[in-house]
Amino acid sequence: MPAPSADPDRSSALIAGFQAQRILVIGDLMLDEFLWGKVSRISPEAPVPVVDVTAESYYPGGAANVARNVREFTPRVAVMGLAGRDSAGERLVELLERAQIDTSAVLRDPAYSTTVKTRIIARHQQVVRVDRERKAPLPAGQAETAVRLLDRAIAEMDAIVVADYGKGFLTQAFADHICRAARAHGKILTVDPHPHTSLRWRGATVVKPNRAEAFLAAALPPTDPVEPVLSDAALLGAGKRLLETWEAGSVLITLGEQGMLLLRSGSPPHHTPARAQEVFDVSGAGDTAIAVLTLALAAGATPAEAAEMANCAGGIVVGKVGTATVTAAELRAACGAV
């Protein structure tokens, strides 16, 4: 369902402005593998379905999927992260380059095993996910290179997106440098945090945790959702604490079927209800949301406008199967800006 808009022309103008934005995506890179098939019987070896694989496909995953989502709207997108020299790393970089995403800041390490997430899909439903990864902190030499690459690129960017998947590319020292560099150059900085890295993002423009991540980062016990959202005192308290801890311009908490909650110092909380018509697959929905949120802010949207657009984009992508993206035409339609 379209988001309420007093001025659809405003949404249309903002979306049109996405194509001029220059975006750098930083974070953990991975390869998403999908095995598509059908289930016709249960295994005689164990009470599990037997999937007859009929096709396979590969997509950039993690921070690389954020870059892929940004690329739907602008050709000016670069990605920074770490990939191995293994077959998965080679395939990942090839996919990014084929999508015309700038990979000059992708670090390559022959000792690193590229993270691969394999999803087995049957009848439009995910049967199982298999993760192949080996988490390791970024070597000192690679960390220094990442800092140099960021310092070299940031002046040419309009915004930076950080996607932390907890695989080791992002450390507190690097996070601090990203925040300082963004402030020094007056750049928009949006962050999709990971609940188990406990990294601080002081001074970011927007930090976008989900509900569980928000309570964990705020060091508060989780609570069950409350309706209406603006009456959820525990959630509002966690968001307020994060605003203070991170010294962020805004905290945008994603709430699944409850939509999103935007909190800003000195402003009343803003709730945007969920926009999804049907939910087939939530894979990558957060990547789509942070990509559109960042593009909207870079194009001049207010935080509330950007949150509405991100929410609409997330509602579109969960209606698709696999690691999907949203097009400008789909976003215009969802925002009532056709």
Secondary structure by P-SEA (a helix, b strand, c coil): cccccccaaaaaaaaaacccbbbbbbcbbbbbbbbbbccccccccccbbbbbcccccccccaaaaaaaaaaacccbbbbbbbbcccaaaaaaaaaaaaaccccccbbbbcccccbbbbbbbccccccbbbbbbbbbcccaaaaaaaaaaaaaccccccbbbbbbcccccccaaaaaaaaaaaaaabbbbbbbcccccccccccccbbbbcaaaaaaaacbbbbccccccccaaaaaaaaaaaaaaacccbbbbbbccccbbbbbccccbbbbcccccccccccaaaaaaaaaaaaaaaacccaaaaaaaaaaaaaaaaaccccccccaaaaaaaaccc
